[in-house]
Amino acid sequence: AVPARALLIAVSVGLVLLILSPWLRSAAFSLVGGSADVRLHGETYFNWRIWSAPFALINFSLMGWFIGRARTRYTLLVQLLLNLTNMALSALFVLVMRWESAGVGLAALMAEIIAAAVALAIAAHEWRRLGLTLDRARIFDAAQLKSTIAMNSDVLIRTISLLFAFGWFTARGARAGDMTVAVNAVLMNFFNVAAYLIDGFASASETLVGQSIGAKDRLGFRASVWLTSLWAVVVGAICALLIVALGPWFIDIMTVNPEIRETARHYLGWAALAPFLGTFCFQFDGIFTGALATRDMRNMMLASLAVFMMAWWLLEPRFANHGLWAAFNIFFVARGLTFASRMPSLERRAFA
């Protein structure tokens, strides 16, 4: 019943996004700003990418179910298929067929469709293997639907706040000029790749923490928190060191523009620091998700977003893009500290 409800919500929200896409596109790009050329390429990408909304949300729903059942190998398989297909098609459409931003959007759309089809096939196989049948009464149980939507509402507010912070970072870079937005886009790839690596430990903590709380195993809970967090910090530190050491080489791979290459090197230290500082909040996200402490996740994110906006307001006018990157890193520190302050209360509630 849980994945069925999630899939219903995913498809419904995806279709709503498609219906609202003309207004969303206009509002989003008006807020982000940037040059006419940047906006043209952004809107072209959006026009293709938005069609993947239902498929992307289907992938999120099923990967969450796989993680919750400790079937993370399926999540790995779907993510690998999604990203490798996206990379291969992007290279084909952009570098060979010269479709530019339309090619990137089309590649993302096709990759999401293929990944969703494979994820659904795997889920159907699991349902048959477990002998599960679709029970409409359970799926549409009013109390369970209300509980699901309530948890989703907290997570939705948390996620919108997170996306707002990332969107604000992108928008401020765009308003600073085409060079700044291009440099920040290149450097954000370092953060994204490192975050995916580190987030694996957060996914592990979701499963292990949820199992420990369900079994009322307080020692297991503490072991899950400490072990996954320890390894996450180690991997986060390694990622930061690799970005510092190999960053210039990767920058040269990602862009052929000599000015972007040179400018990106000036901000590389911030890009290396971000995933390490983000390690702590990624881990707490996993722990609090596993404990279903979605209200704490929402409240701590709103508080951290306020800190981020204050830091941006103070630092960017004085230090330009360095100030923007500093505020971005302060955002991760604020998330880690606010989450840490709620950990004692979380454990008391979980094992009362």
C-alpha positions as a LaTeX table, in Angstrom:
\begin{tabular}{lrrr}
\hline
Residue & $x$ (\AA) & $y$ (\AA) & $z$ (\AA) \\
\hline
Ala1 & 0.00 & 0.00 & 0.00 \\
Val2 & 2.84 & 2.42 & 0.80 \\
Pro3 & 4.48 & 2.40 & $-2.67$ \\
Ala4 & 1.04 & 2.42 & $-4.32$ \\
Arg5 & 0.10 & 5.60 & $-2.44$ \\
Ala6 & 3.47 & 7.13 & $-3.26$ \\
Leu7 & 3.04 & 6.34 & $-6.96$ \\
Leu8 & $-0.45$ & 7.86 & $-6.98$ \\
Ile9 & 0.89 & 11.05 & $-5.43$ \\
Ala10 & 3.90 & 11.07 & $-7.78$ \\
Val11 & 1.83 & 10.79 & $-10.95$ \\
Ser12 & $-0.74$ & 13.31 & $-9.72$ \\
Val13 & 1.85 & 15.91 & $-8.77$ \\
Gly14 & 3.77 & 15.28 & $-12.01$ \\
Leu15 & 0.65 & 15.93 & $-14.09$ \\
Val16 & $-0.12$ & 19.10 & $-12.12$ \\
Leu17 & 3.42 & 20.34 & $-12.80$ \\
Leu18 & 2.92 & 19.71 & $-16.52$ \\
Ile19 & $-0.37$ & 21.63 & $-16.53$ \\
Leu20 & 1.17 & 24.54 & $-14.61$ \\
Ser21 & 4.47 & 24.49 & $-16.55$ \\
Pro22 & 3.85 & 27.65 & $-18.65$ \\
Trp23 & 3.25 & 29.72 & $-15.52$ \\
Leu24 & 6.04 & 27.99 & $-13.58$ \\
Arg25 & 8.50 & 28.70 & $-16.39$ \\
Ser26 & 7.57 & 32.36 & $-16.58$ \\
Ala27 & 7.70 & 32.88 & $-12.81$ \\
Ala28 & 10.93 & 30.94 & $-12.29$ \\
Phe29 & 12.96 & 32.66 & $-14.98$ \\
Ser30 & 11.63 & 36.08 & $-14.02$ \\
Leu31 & 12.88 & 35.49 & $-10.48$ \\
Val32 & 16.25 & 34.03 & $-11.53$ \\
Gly33 & 17.11 & 36.81 & $-13.96$ \\
Gly34 & 20.28 & 36.57 & $-16.04$ \\
Ser35 & 21.02 & 37.63 & $-19.59$ \\
Ala36 & 18.67 & 37.07 & $-22.52$ \\
Asp37 & 20.99 & 34.36 & $-23.87$ \\
Val38 & 21.07 & 32.49 & $-20.56$ \\
Arg39 & 17.28 & 32.75 & $-20.25$ \\
Leu40 & 16.77 & 31.45 & $-23.81$ \\
His41 & 18.89 & 28.35 & $-23.15$ \\
Gly42 & 17.30 & 27.85 & $-19.73$ \\
Glu43 & 13.76 & 27.99 & $-21.10$ \\
Thr44 & 14.65 & 25.62 & $-23.94$ \\
Tyr45 & 15.99 & 23.12 & $-21.41$ \\
Phe46 & 12.91 & 23.61 & $-19.19$ \\
Asn47 & 10.51 & 22.97 & $-22.08$ \\
Trp48 & 11.96 & 19.47 & $-22.54$ \\
Arg49 & 12.85 & 18.66 & $-18.94$ \\
Ile50 & 9.42 & 19.44 & $-17.46$ \\
Trp51 & 7.91 & 16.47 & $-19.32$ \\
Ser52 & 10.01 & 14.17 & $-17.14$ \\
Ala53 & 8.25 & 15.33 & $-13.94$ \\
Pro54 & 5.94 & 12.28 & $-13.53$ \\
Phe55 & 8.76 & 9.86 & $-14.35$ \\
Ala56 & 11.24 & 11.56 & $-12.00$ \\
Leu57 & 8.71 & 11.44 & $-9.16$ \\
Ile58 & 7.98 & 7.77 & $-9.89$ \\
Asn59 & 11.72 & 7.12 & $-9.56$ \\
Phe60 & 11.87 & 8.99 & $-6.24$ \\
Ser61 & 8.90 & 7.00 & $-4.89$ \\
Leu62 & 10.22 & 3.59 & $-5.84$ \\
Met63 & 13.80 & 4.29 & $-4.77$ \\
Gly64 & 12.45 & 5.38 & $-1.39$ \\
Trp65 & 10.57 & 2.07 & $-1.14$ \\
Phe66 & 13.69 & 0.11 & $-2.11$ \\
Ile67 & 15.76 & 1.95 & 0.52 \\
Gly68 & 13.08 & 1.46 & 3.18 \\
Arg69 & 13.13 & $-2.29$ & 2.54 \\
Ala70 & 16.97 & $-2.37$ & 2.61 \\
Arg71 & 17.07 & $-3.22$ & $-1.12$ \\
Thr72 & 19.62 & $-0.53$ & $-1.86$ \\
Arg73 & 21.15 & $-2.53$ & $-4.70$ \\
Tyr74 & 18.01 & $-1.78$ & $-6.71$ \\
Thr75 & 18.40 & 1.92 & $-5.93$ \\
Leu76 & 22.02 & 1.74 & $-7.10$ \\
Leu77 & 20.98 & $-0.02$ & $-10.29$ \\
Val78 & 18.28 & 2.55 & $-11.14$ \\
Gln79 & 20.54 & 5.50 & $-10.29$ \\
Leu80 & 23.39 & 4.11 & $-12.38$ \\
Leu81 & 21.07 & 3.49 & $-15.31$ \\
Leu82 & 19.57 & 6.98 & $-14.98$ \\
Asn83 & 22.87 & 8.84 & $-14.76$ \\
Leu84 & 24.85 & 6.82 & $-17.30$ \\
Thr85 & 22.00 & 7.04 & $-19.82$ \\
Asn86 & 21.71 & 10.78 & $-19.21$ \\
Met87 & 25.45 & 11.26 & $-19.68$ \\
Ala88 & 25.62 & 9.15 & $-22.86$ \\
Leu89 & 22.59 & 10.80 & $-24.48$ \\
Ser90 & 23.77 & 14.29 & $-23.47$ \\
Ala91 & 27.13 & 13.64 & $-25.11$ \\
Leu92 & 25.41 & 12.31 & $-28.25$ \\
Phe93 & 22.84 & 15.10 & $-28.56$ \\
Val94 & 25.14 & 18.00 & $-27.63$ \\
Leu95 & 28.64 & 17.08 & $-28.80$ \\
Val96 & 27.67 & 15.06 & $-31.89$ \\
Met97 & 24.26 & 16.32 & $-33.00$ \\
Arg98 & 24.80 & 19.92 & $-31.75$ \\
Trp99 & 21.34 & 20.29 & $-30.22$ \\
Glu100 & 22.73 & 22.42 & $-27.34$ \\
Ser101 & 20.38 & 22.96 & $-24.38$ \\
Ala102 & 17.48 & 21.21 & $-26.13$ \\
Gly103 & 19.69 & 18.12 & $-26.38$ \\
Val104 & 20.48 & 18.23 & $-22.66$ \\
Gly105 & 16.78 & 18.49 & $-21.79$ \\
Leu106 & 15.80 & 15.69 & $-24.17$ \\
Ala107 & 18.58 & 13.46 & $-22.77$ \\
Ala108 & 17.32 & 14.00 & $-19.21$ \\
Leu109 & 13.73 & 13.26 & $-20.27$ \\
Met110 & 14.65 & 10.00 & $-22.03$ \\
Ala111 & 16.87 & 8.88 & $-19.14$ \\
Glu112 & 14.06 & 9.46 & $-16.59$ \\
Ile113 & 11.58 & 7.48 & $-18.72$ \\
Ile114 & 13.98 & 4.54 & $-19.11$ \\
Ala115 & 14.86 & 4.54 & $-15.39$ \\
Ala116 & 11.17 & 4.72 & $-14.37$ \\
Ala117 & 10.32 & 1.78 & $-16.63$ \\
Val118 & 13.12 & $-0.32$ & $-15.11$ \\
Ala119 & 12.20 & 0.71 & $-11.54$ \\
Leu120 & 8.56 & $-0.23$ & $-12.12$ \\
Ala121 & 9.63 & $-3.59$ & $-13.58$ \\
Ile122 & 11.80 & $-4.29$ & $-10.53$ \\
Ala123 & 9.00 & $-3.26$ & $-8.16$ \\
Ala124 & 6.50 & $-5.48$ & $-10.00$ \\
His125 & 8.93 & $-8.39$ & $-9.72$ \\
Glu126 & 9.30 & $-7.75$ & $-5.97$ \\
Trp127 & 5.53 & $-7.59$ & $-5.50$ \\
Arg128 & 5.07 & $-10.92$ & $-7.32$ \\
Arg129 & 7.93 & $-12.50$ & $-5.38$ \\
Leu130 & 6.38 & $-11.44$ & $-2.07$ \\
Gly131 & 2.91 & $-12.53$ & $-3.18$ \\
Leu132 & 1.50 & $-9.00$ & $-2.74$ \\
Thr133 & $-1.77$ & $-7.87$ & $-4.28$ \\
Leu134 & $-3.19$ & $-4.39$ & $-4.66$ \\
Asp135 & $-5.77$ & $-3.89$ & $-1.92$ \\
Arg136 & $-7.75$ & $-0.78$ & $-2.79$ \\
Ala137 & $-9.24$ & $-0.56$ & 0.69 \\
Arg138 & $-5.77$ & $-0.36$ & 2.25 \\
Ile139 & $-4.36$ & 1.94 & $-0.41$ \\
Phe140 & $-7.18$ & 4.45 & $-0.03$ \\
Asp141 & $-7.55$ & 4.06 & 3.74 \\
Ala142 & $-8.41$ & 7.59 & 4.89 \\
Ala143 & $-6.28$ & 7.55 & 8.06 \\
Gln144 & $-3.24$ & 6.17 & 6.25 \\
Leu145 & $-3.62$ & 8.62 & 3.37 \\
Lys146 & $-3.92$ & 11.47 & 5.85 \\
Ser147 & $-0.77$ & 10.29 & 7.68 \\
Thr148 & 1.13 & 9.96 & 4.40 \\
Ile149 & 0.08 & 13.41 & 3.23 \\
Ala150 & 0.89 & 14.96 & 6.64 \\
Met151 & 4.43 & 13.54 & 6.57 \\
Asn152 & 4.77 & 14.55 & 2.94 \\
Ser153 & 3.64 & 18.08 & 3.81 \\
Asp154 & 6.46 & 18.48 & 6.33 \\
Val155 & 8.97 & 17.02 & 3.89 \\
Leu156 & 7.53 & 19.16 & 1.09 \\
Ile157 & 8.09 & 22.37 & 3.07 \\
Arg158 & 11.57 & 21.18 & 3.97 \\
Thr159 & 12.38 & 20.35 & 0.34 \\
Ile160 & 10.94 & 23.59 & $-1.04$ \\
Ser161 & 13.11 & 25.48 & 1.45 \\
Leu162 & 16.16 & 23.49 & 0.38 \\
Leu163 & 15.42 & 24.09 & $-3.30$ \\
Phe164 & 14.85 & 27.77 & $-2.58$ \\
Ala165 & 18.35 & 28.03 & $-1.10$ \\
Phe166 & 19.90 & 26.34 & $-4.13$ \\
Gly167 & 17.72 & 28.38 & $-6.46$ \\
Trp168 & 18.69 & 31.60 & $-4.71$ \\
Phe169 & 22.35 & 30.67 & $-5.05$ \\
Thr170 & 21.87 & 30.11 & $-8.80$ \\
Ala171 & 19.80 & 33.27 & $-9.23$ \\
Arg172 & 22.36 & 35.47 & $-7.50$ \\
Gly173 & 25.08 & 34.01 & $-9.70$ \\
Ala174 & 22.96 & 34.68 & $-12.78$ \\
Arg175 & 22.40 & 38.29 & $-11.76$ \\
Ala176 & 26.15 & 38.72 & $-11.30$ \\
Gly177 & 26.72 & 37.92 & $-14.97$ \\
Asp178 & 27.10 & 35.08 & $-17.45$ \\
Met179 & 30.66 & 34.33 & $-16.31$ \\
Thr180 & 29.64 & 33.93 & $-12.66$ \\
Val181 & 26.65 & 31.70 & $-13.38$ \\
Ala182 & 28.78 & 29.52 & $-15.69$ \\
Val183 & 31.59 & 29.20 & $-13.12$ \\
Asn184 & 29.18 & 28.34 & $-10.32$ \\
Ala185 & 27.45 & 25.76 & $-12.51$ \\
Val186 & 30.78 & 24.05 & $-13.18$ \\
Leu187 & 31.75 & 24.06 & $-9.52$ \\
Met188 & 28.34 & 22.81 & $-8.37$ \\
Asn189 & 29.07 & 19.58 & $-10.25$ \\
Phe190 & 31.80 & 18.85 & $-7.68$ \\
Phe191 & 29.32 & 19.36 & $-4.87$ \\
Asn192 & 26.63 & 17.23 & $-6.53$ \\
Val193 & 28.91 & 14.27 & $-7.23$ \\
Ala194 & 30.37 & 14.36 & $-3.70$ \\
Ala195 & 26.88 & 14.74 & $-2.20$ \\
Tyr196 & 25.68 & 11.61 & $-4.01$ \\
Leu197 & 28.64 & 9.66 & $-2.64$ \\
Ile198 & 28.13 & 10.89 & 0.91 \\
Asp199 & 24.35 & 10.58 & 0.76 \\
Gly200 & 24.69 & 6.80 & 0.51 \\
Phe201 & 25.49 & 6.75 & 4.21 \\
Ala202 & 22.42 & 8.89 & 4.90 \\
Ser203 & 20.33 & 6.33 & 2.99 \\
Ala204 & 21.87 & 3.56 & 5.08 \\
Ser205 & 21.07 & 5.46 & 8.28 \\
Glu206 & 17.43 & 5.86 & 7.15 \\
Thr207 & 17.03 & 2.10 & 6.94 \\
Leu208 & 19.06 & 1.19 & 10.04 \\
Val209 & 17.57 & 3.90 & 12.26 \\
Gly210 & 14.04 & 2.99 & 11.16 \\
Gln211 & 14.66 & $-0.69$ & 11.90 \\
Ser212 & 16.22 & 0.10 & 15.30 \\
Ile213 & 13.35 & 2.32 & 16.39 \\
Gly214 & 10.78 & $-0.20$ & 15.15 \\
Ala215 & 12.51 & $-2.93$ & 17.18 \\
Lys216 & 12.93 & $-0.62$ & 20.22 \\
Asp217 & 16.67 & $-1.32$ & 20.04 \\
Arg218 & 18.29 & 1.74 & 21.60 \\
Leu219 & 21.83 & 0.37 & 21.37 \\
Gly220 & 21.25 & $-0.52$ & 17.72 \\
Phe221 & 19.99 & 3.00 & 17.12 \\
Arg222 & 23.11 & 4.57 & 18.60 \\
Ala223 & 25.40 & 2.19 & 16.72 \\
Ser224 & 23.60 & 2.99 & 13.45 \\
Val225 & 23.95 & 6.73 & 14.02 \\
Trp226 & 27.61 & 6.64 & 14.99 \\
Leu227 & 28.88 & 4.17 & 12.40 \\
Thr228 & 27.10 & 5.67 & 9.39 \\
Ser229 & 28.09 & 9.18 & 10.52 \\
Leu230 & 31.73 & 8.22 & 11.04 \\
Trp231 & 32.06 & 6.77 & 7.55 \\
Ala232 & 30.17 & 9.70 & 6.04 \\
Val233 & 32.63 & 12.18 & 7.58 \\
Val234 & 35.60 & 10.12 & 6.36 \\
Val235 & 34.23 & 10.01 & 2.81 \\
Gly236 & 33.32 & 13.71 & 2.98 \\
Ala237 & 36.88 & 14.60 & 3.95 \\
Ile238 & 38.27 & 12.42 & 1.15 \\
Cys239 & 35.93 & 14.11 & $-1.36$ \\
Ala240 & 37.09 & 17.55 & $-0.22$ \\
Leu241 & 40.75 & 16.59 & $-0.61$ \\
Leu242 & 40.13 & 15.09 & $-4.06$ \\
Ile243 & 38.35 & 18.25 & $-5.21$ \\
Val244 & 41.30 & 20.37 & $-4.09$ \\
Ala245 & 43.86 & 18.04 & $-5.68$ \\
Leu246 & 42.09 & 17.09 & $-8.91$ \\
Gly247 & 39.66 & 19.98 & $-9.26$ \\
Pro248 & 41.66 & 21.95 & $-11.87$ \\
Trp249 & 41.89 & 18.86 & $-14.08$ \\
Phe250 & 38.15 & 18.20 & $-13.82$ \\
Ile251 & 37.36 & 21.86 & $-14.53$ \\
Asp252 & 39.32 & 21.60 & $-17.77$ \\
Ile253 & 37.32 & 18.49 & $-18.70$ \\
Met254 & 33.97 & 20.16 & $-18.03$ \\
Thr255 & 34.56 & 23.37 & $-19.99$ \\
Val256 & 36.71 & 24.42 & $-22.94$ \\
Asn257 & 36.31 & 28.14 & $-22.20$ \\
Pro258 & 39.70 & 29.42 & $-20.93$ \\
Glu259 & 38.16 & 32.30 & $-18.95$ \\
Ile260 & 35.74 & 29.99 & $-17.14$ \\
Arg261 & 38.59 & 27.58 & $-16.41$ \\
Glu262 & 40.71 & 30.32 & $-14.86$ \\
Thr263 & 37.90 & 31.94 & $-12.86$ \\
Ala264 & 36.60 & 28.62 & $-11.52$ \\
Arg265 & 40.00 & 27.92 & $-9.96$ \\
His266 & 39.58 & 31.01 & $-7.74$ \\
Tyr267 & 36.47 & 29.53 & $-6.10$ \\
Leu268 & 37.56 & 25.90 & $-5.99$ \\
Gly269 & 38.23 & 25.98 & $-2.24$ \\
Trp270 & 34.59 & 26.85 & $-1.52$ \\
Ala271 & 33.43 & 23.99 & $-3.76$ \\
Ala272 & 35.68 & 21.60 & $-1.82$ \\
Leu273 & 34.47 & 22.84 & 1.56 \\
Ala274 & 30.74 & 22.57 & 0.76 \\
Pro275 & 30.38 & 18.76 & 0.56 \\
Phe276 & 32.43 & 18.26 & 3.73 \\
Leu277 & 30.30 & 20.69 & 5.72 \\
Gly278 & 27.21 & 19.23 & 4.07 \\
Thr279 & 28.12 & 15.76 & 5.34 \\
Phe280 & 26.68 & 16.49 & 8.76 \\
Cys281 & 23.31 & 17.75 & 7.55 \\
Phe282 & 23.04 & 14.95 & 4.97 \\
Gln283 & 23.49 & 12.45 & 7.79 \\
Phe284 & 20.96 & 14.12 & 10.05 \\
Asp285 & 18.50 & 14.14 & 7.16 \\
Gly286 & 18.83 & 10.36 & 6.95 \\
Ile287 & 18.57 & 9.86 & 10.71 \\
Phe288 & 15.50 & 12.09 & 11.10 \\
Thr289 & 13.85 & 10.56 & 8.02 \\
Gly290 & 14.38 & 7.05 & 9.41 \\
Ala291 & 12.82 & 8.18 & 12.69 \\
Leu292 & 9.90 & 9.84 & 10.83 \\
Ala293 & 10.76 & 13.10 & 12.63 \\
Thr294 & 9.53 & 15.13 & 9.69 \\
Arg295 & 8.32 & 18.08 & 11.76 \\
Asp296 & 11.83 & 18.57 & 13.17 \\
Met297 & 13.23 & 18.35 & 9.64 \\
Arg298 & 10.84 & 21.07 & 8.50 \\
Asn299 & 11.51 & 23.40 & 11.43 \\
Met300 & 15.29 & 23.02 & 11.35 \\
Met301 & 15.35 & 23.68 & 7.60 \\
Leu302 & 13.31 & 26.87 & 7.98 \\
Ala303 & 15.66 & 28.11 & 10.70 \\
Ser304 & 18.72 & 27.28 & 8.59 \\
Leu305 & 17.23 & 29.02 & 5.56 \\
Ala306 & 16.81 & 32.17 & 7.65 \\
Val307 & 20.50 & 31.95 & 8.64 \\
Phe308 & 21.49 & 31.50 & 4.99 \\
Met309 & 19.54 & 34.56 & 3.87 \\
Met310 & 21.08 & 36.66 & 6.65 \\
Ala311 & 24.58 & 35.48 & 5.72 \\
Trp312 & 23.94 & 36.23 & 2.05 \\
Trp313 & 22.64 & 39.71 & 2.89 \\
Leu314 & 25.76 & 40.48 & 4.92 \\
Leu315 & 28.45 & 38.83 & 2.78 \\
Glu316 & 27.58 & 39.04 & $-0.92$ \\
Pro317 & 27.52 & 42.86 & $-1.17$ \\
Arg318 & 31.04 & 42.99 & 0.31 \\
Phe319 & 32.70 & 39.93 & $-1.19$ \\
Ala320 & 30.67 & 39.28 & $-4.38$ \\
Asn321 & 30.78 & 35.61 & $-5.46$ \\
His322 & 33.11 & 34.69 & $-2.59$ \\
Gly323 & 30.45 & 36.01 & $-0.23$ \\
Leu324 & 27.76 & 34.02 & $-2.01$ \\
Trp325 & 29.78 & 30.80 & $-1.64$ \\
Ala326 & 30.52 & 31.61 & 2.01 \\
Ala327 & 26.79 & 32.03 & 2.71 \\
Phe328 & 26.12 & 28.73 & 0.94 \\
Asn329 & 28.59 & 26.96 & 3.26 \\
Ile330 & 27.17 & 28.71 & 6.33 \\
Phe331 & 23.79 & 27.26 & 5.31 \\
Phe332 & 25.18 & 23.71 & 5.72 \\
Val333 & 26.75 & 24.57 & 9.06 \\
Ala334 & 23.44 & 25.98 & 10.31 \\
Arg335 & 21.59 & 22.84 & 9.21 \\
Gly336 & 24.09 & 20.59 & 10.99 \\
Leu337 & 23.98 & 22.56 & 14.24 \\
Thr338 & 20.19 & 22.87 & 14.37 \\
Phe339 & 19.76 & 19.16 & 13.69 \\
Ala340 & 22.34 & 18.29 & 16.37 \\
Ser341 & 20.40 & 20.34 & 18.90 \\
Arg342 & 17.34 & 18.14 & 18.33 \\
Met343 & 19.08 & 14.75 & 18.57 \\
Pro344 & 18.58 & 14.25 & 22.35 \\
Ser345 & 14.87 & 14.99 & 22.00 \\
Leu346 & 14.61 & 12.64 & 19.03 \\
Glu347 & 16.12 & 9.74 & 20.99 \\
Arg348 & 13.92 & 10.40 & 24.02 \\
Arg349 & 10.77 & 10.37 & 21.87 \\
Ala350 & 11.81 & 7.29 & 19.91 \\
Phe351 & 12.49 & 5.20 & 23.02 \\
Ala352 & 10.06 & 6.67 & 25.52 \\
\hline
\end{tabular}
